[in-house]
């Protein structure tokens, strides 16, 4: 499901009633706010946070400027949007980078929160921004924790520092920082050990590491699906250690999002990154304004554009445009475009960034769309190179072989080839119009 899908649909339904009215009364606003309150409580948002949020909206909504406006419903939506942004943290909070490298980031949290995986994801994200990260393995208690980090490092081609047999975590962290300085690494990410629950020994160990390496950022990793437990953990860690921000994981697996909506108001510490999937590139910078827009069905076009820019190679896009102009577009190109779209995320996540999308109403269609994309990919992958480049040679016997190899039916193969042929004809007509009207534009180019 798209992020905050359940909460978003309920809030949108409550506000939709106000949008359609030419004039609003205080009773109309009170009824809408009652639905907003229920939606937030059902999303597992802290009761105190809900009370303050609703009171803030009511204080701004019940006034002459709104009630006497020509578009009072739109005014209310804007107020809710503004207050949601404030609740989620106001503005995006960047990491504090050291004026003199290396910058040290210390990840903390309970066992099972996903610190080790998030360390790898964060290193990958920051490397894309031009940093040279080093991962430091300081979880000496959990079996295979160091091996897990080293495996991630190999996958990402990012070095990992560890000390075999050493149990003094603060000393490992110190050596890791010194190693980074010798190797010219400008970023150190320390993966610390967690516990099944918060205890004095855990906190003292983290304080020792903090004292030795003086981190520029202490980021708490919490599981967003644990709701208010995540907020309680954040409060405890902040009081005992002092944190600078939060990485909230598994937001893609929870349609409620109560923890994300509560944590800033309760702890005063911002969410800096969110985990939106299991893939190593599924970590995003958290933008309160964009997330508020998604929740209210206004979309998130900026994030969609950023994902497209990351997924689509400019040179390949220019080559594709050339092929389309010269009628050289093949099933290989078709498959490559599909695979690049998949890099951007699931259809549900992408559609959630489009203004007006309603997850509850269209999720079935999206599921069918995902299955169809998988089916098309399987069909093309079951073809020979010659068949992909010259689909006109695919006769009846070849279609039966392709259907058997892809686990589909001959009818599905026929349908895919027909749709591909229609796409080529459409491209041809667009190309001819482009020749007459100037340079044609293709998506994501």
C-alpha positions, 0 to 999 in steps of 0.5 A: 500500500502507498504510505499513509494510505488508510489515514490519507483516504479517511482525511480526504473523505472528511475534507471532501464534504467541506470542499463541495460547500459554497458556505460553511458554518461552525457546525460543518467544521466541527463535524469535519474535525470530529472525523479528522480526530477519529482518523488520526486516533485510528492511525495510532497517533498519540492522543495528546498530539491529536488534541493539539492538532485538531485545536490548532486547525479549529483555531485557524478555521473558525474565523471570518477570513475562512467562513466568509471566503468564496472558497471556504472548503479550500481554505480548510484544506490549506489549513489542514495541509499547513498543520500536517507539515508542522506536525511532521516536522516543518522542513526537511532536516539535513545531516550535519556535516563536519567542516573537517572530515570525516563526518561521523554518524552513529546509528542506535536503536533496539535489536531488530529495528534494522540498524545494520541494514539501514547503515548500508542503505544510508551509506549508499544514499550518501555515496550517491551524493558524492560522499566516500563512506566507511562502515564500522562494525560495532555490534559485537554481540549479535551473532553474524552481525559483523558478517552481515555488515561485511556482506552488505559492504561487498554488495554495495562496494563500500569498505567495512572496518571491523576488529576480529575478537575485540569486544571493547566497542568504544575502542573499535569505533575510535580505530574505525574513525582513525582508519577512515582518516588514513584512507581519505574517507569523509564519512563514517557510519557506526553500526552499534549493537542493540538490545531486546529492551533498553537497559543501563549497560546498553546506554553506557556503552553508547555513551562511551562510543559517543565520548570517544568519536564525538559523532556529528549525528546520532540517528535512532533507527525505529520500526514504524510499524510498532506505532506508539512503541516507536515513539516511546523508544525515541523518547527514552533514547533521546532522554538518555543519550540525546539523538539528532534525528530518526530513521523510520523503517517499514513505513511502506508496510503500515497504512496508518503512520501514527508513529511518523505523525507523533514522534516529532511532536513528542520528542522534538526530534525530526525524522530525517530518513524513511525506509520504504522497501526492502531493496538497498536503495529504498531509503529516502530523505524525509520531506514533511511538506511532500508527505503532507501533500501525499496524505491529502491526495495532492500528490508528490510530483517532486519526488516522482521527478527525482525518482525518474531522474535517478532511474532513467539514464540520460544517454539511454533515453537519447538513444531510445528517442533516436530509435523511435524516430527511425522506427528501430524500437524493439522488444528489447527496448520495451523490456529495458524501459519496463525495468527502468520504471521498476527501479522507481518503485512499485506502481502503488508507491508511484501512483501515490505521488500522483495528485488525486490518487485514491489508494482504496479505490484503485489498489485492485487495478494496481495489483492487476497492473503489477501482475501484467508487467510481470507477465510481459517481462516473463514473455519477453525474457522467454524470447530469443534475441532474434525474436526480440529484435524482429517480433514479426518472425514470431509465428504460431509455433514460436508463440506456443514455445514462448507461452510455455517458457514464460508460464503464460498462455498463447492468448497472453503472448498474442495480446502483448505482441498486439499491444507492442505493435500498437505502441510502435504505430503510436510512436510512428504517428507521434514521430511524424507529427514531431517532424512537422511541429519540431522536437518531440518529447518522450516521457522522462527525457 
